Amino acid sequence: MSNLHSVVYLSSSFGLLPDARLEALLISARQFNQAHQITGILLYAEGTFMQCFEGEKSEVALVYERIKGSSQHRGITELMNEPIKERSFPDWHMGLSRPTASELLQLGKENWSKTLADQSLEGALVFRLLKNFWRRSQ
């Protein structure tokens, strides 16, 4: 049985992040995530973050605590925190995309906690929307 877990959250940054600061944040996250075998994506639009990250449950918990304690975020809203059967972003230690504010708002309004009866995140409509957005943005 898999011990994989995934978290999706929304948060606000303290002000708009200039490109250089966002890039520095991304580099730090990628290094940390690679060391802890965490994969996922980060969306950023006009001061709002949405992140989906996945990995072994204990490592995901460690990363999530780091995020909650970060001075980069405020008002973290957890959209999903559930076990998964397999990684959806296995090749991305932290991919970054910049959706429009309305696209991010739409993703944030979806029902993230509703998954299929077998708890397959892959089957959840909102997650398919997120993956489709990610593919289009590459």
Protein Blocks (a to p, Z undefined) as FASTA:
>chain_A
ZZbdcdddddddehjadfklmmmmmmmmmmmmmmnopacddddeehiacddddddfklmm
mmmmmmmmpckbghiacfbdcddfbdfblmbgbdcddddfklmmmmmmpcfklccfklpa
klpmklmmmmmmmmmmZZ
